[in-house]
Amino acid sequence: MTIRDLGYKPYEGDRLASRARQMLLTKRSLALAWAPGLVKATMIVGLLPLLVCAVILYFKVKARMMIMGAGGPATADDATNWIYYGIYWCQLWFAFAMSLLVAAPAVAGDVASGAFQFYFARPITRGHYAAAKLVAAGVLVTLVVAIPGLLLAMLRLGLAKDGAEALGLLPYVLSALLFSVVMGLSLTLPALALSALTRKPGYAQGGWSAIFFMPWVLGEGLAASADMPLLALFSLPTCLRLVGQGLFGIERSYDLHILLPVGVVVAILSLSVWTLWSRLSRVEDLA
């Protein structure tokens, strides 16, 4: 006897538009991702390095102005480097921790709790689900980086001595925004892809930690010992560092063309999208 024989009738009324369903699912996913106290603590604690970087940036700008005001030579404006230092060296760790909390368990957590089947028992497409998970995790990871980075860039802009200098500093605001988005995507998509490959959130978190740190240590170590800079490109954090240095006009850690680390980052993001979608394509949706 089938379910229809017991009186079940499919819903035949009006449904929300596709865009409305997407917005509803995204809001729900974001609320669930933000709910744990550890996520909130990571976001709050992640803003503390901003204070240190802001103080250093402020005094560097003032010292440069005093030297130039006293008739000293016009030195390079290295205070702007602290926008990059703040985004990469300070916020990278908190962004990774956030991705470990909200991106790595995103799909695996639904499978483990049984919620995954209920999502697709409703008129939700694979695209709805993937976009909701990506936006929810990506927003939280990117904000950890973008808020301090943009505030540091705006602080440097506010310390400009005149309008001409402020106009010349505007590209740093755009660089901070672009670098934050690149870092956010680079730390979210691979973790989501790993989450789709397992039924246990702990495995996804452990795998993401190994993929993030092991190539970093091995790549940097082999590049230094063998004097082969190309080996450093096996590391996602190293590639992000080189991309950031290129965006902010800082001398790169390795004498490599900027297109090489950019290509590696694009390849990692593309592979992550393919992995996530290929796993979700096995799911039958009712939309």
ChimeraX attribute file (.defattr): number of C-alpha atoms within 10 A of each C-alpha:
attribute: neighborCount
match mode: 1-to-1
recipient: residues
	/A:1	5
	/A:2	7
	/A:3	8
	/A:4	9
	/A:5	8
	/A:6	8
	/A:7	8
	/A:8	9
	/A:9	9
	/A:10	7
	/A:11	7
	/A:12	6
	/A:13	5
	/A:14	6
	/A:15	10
	/A:16	10
	/A:17	8
	/A:18	14
	/A:19	10
	/A:20	11
	/A:21	16
	/A:22	19
	/A:23	14
	/A:24	14
	/A:25	20
	/A:26	21
	/A:27	15
	/A:28	15
	/A:29	20
	/A:30	20
	/A:31	12
	/A:32	13
	/A:33	20
	/A:34	18
	/A:35	11
	/A:36	12
	/A:37	9
	/A:38	13
	/A:39	18
	/A:40	15
	/A:41	11
	/A:42	16
	/A:43	21
	/A:44	12
	/A:45	12
	/A:46	23
	/A:47	17
	/A:48	13
	/A:49	15
	/A:50	21
	/A:51	13
	/A:52	13
	/A:53	20
	/A:54	21
	/A:55	11
	/A:56	13
	/A:57	24
	/A:58	17
	/A:59	12
	/A:60	17
	/A:61	18
	/A:62	13
	/A:63	13
	/A:64	18
	/A:65	18
	/A:66	12
	/A:67	13
	/A:68	13
	/A:69	11
	/A:70	8
	/A:71	9
	/A:72	11
	/A:73	10
	/A:74	11
	/A:75	10
	/A:76	8
	/A:77	11
	/A:78	13
	/A:79	20
	/A:80	22
	/A:81	15
	/A:82	21
	/A:83	28
	/A:84	26
	/A:85	17
	/A:86	23
	/A:87	29
	/A:88	22
	/A:89	12
	/A:90	20
	/A:91	28
	/A:92	24
	/A:93	15
	/A:94	19
	/A:95	28
	/A:96	22
	/A:97	21
	/A:98	28
	/A:99	30
	/A:100	26
	/A:101	22
	/A:102	28
	/A:103	34
	/A:104	31
	/A:105	27
	/A:106	27
	/A:107	29
	/A:108	26
	/A:109	22
	/A:110	19
	/A:111	19
	/A:112	14
	/A:113	11
	/A:114	11
	/A:115	13
	/A:116	16
	/A:117	14
	/A:118	11
	/A:119	18
	/A:120	17
	/A:121	13
	/A:122	11
	/A:123	14
	/A:124	18
	/A:125	21
	/A:126	19
	/A:127	13
	/A:128	19
	/A:129	19
	/A:130	17
	/A:131	17
	/A:132	21
	/A:133	25
	/A:134	20
	/A:135	17
	/A:136	24
	/A:137	30
	/A:138	26
	/A:139	17
	/A:140	24
	/A:141	32
	/A:142	25
	/A:143	18
	/A:144	27
	/A:145	29
	/A:146	24
	/A:147	18
	/A:148	26
	/A:149	29
	/A:150	20
	/A:151	16
	/A:152	28
	/A:153	25
	/A:154	18
	/A:155	17
	/A:156	23
	/A:157	21
	/A:158	12
	/A:159	14
	/A:160	16
	/A:161	11
	/A:162	10
	/A:163	10
	/A:164	9
	/A:165	12
	/A:166	16
	/A:167	11
	/A:168	11
	/A:169	18
	/A:170	14
	/A:171	14
	/A:172	24
	/A:173	21
	/A:174	15
	/A:175	21
	/A:176	28
	/A:177	18
	/A:178	15
	/A:179	26
	/A:180	28
	/A:181	19
	/A:182	18
	/A:183	28
	/A:184	25
	/A:185	22
	/A:186	24
	/A:187	29
	/A:188	31
	/A:189	26
	/A:190	25
	/A:191	31
	/A:192	30
	/A:193	27
	/A:194	25
	/A:195	28
	/A:196	26
	/A:197	16
	/A:198	17
	/A:199	17
	/A:200	18
	/A:201	24
	/A:202	16
	/A:203	17
	/A:204	27
	/A:205	22
	/A:206	14
	/A:207	15
	/A:208	23
	/A:209	16
	/A:210	12
	/A:211	15
	/A:212	18
	/A:213	14
	/A:214	13
	/A:215	19
	/A:216	21
	/A:217	15
	/A:218	15
	/A:219	22
	/A:220	20
	/A:221	14
	/A:222	16
	/A:223	18
	/A:224	14
	/A:225	10
	/A:226	9
	/A:227	10
	/A:228	13
	/A:229	17
	/A:230	16
	/A:231	18
	/A:232	23
	/A:233	25
	/A:234	19
	/A:235	23
	/A:236	23
	/A:237	21
	/A:238	20
	/A:239	21
	/A:240	22
	/A:241	23
	/A:242	25
	/A:243	22
	/A:244	25
	/A:245	20
	/A:246	17
	/A:247	18
	/A:248	19
	/A:249	14
	/A:250	14
	/A:251	10
	/A:252	15
	/A:253	11
	/A:254	16
	/A:255	10
	/A:256	13
	/A:257	11
	/A:258	17
	/A:259	12
	/A:260	15
	/A:261	23
	/A:262	17
	/A:263	13
	/A:264	17
	/A:265	23
	/A:266	14
	/A:267	12
	/A:268	16
	/A:269	19
	/A:270	14
	/A:271	15
	/A:272	20
	/A:273	16
	/A:274	13
	/A:275	19
	/A:276	22
	/A:277	16
	/A:278	13
	/A:279	12
	/A:280	19
	/A:281	13
	/A:282	9
	/A:283	13
	/A:284	12
	/A:285	16
	/A:286	12
	/A:287	11
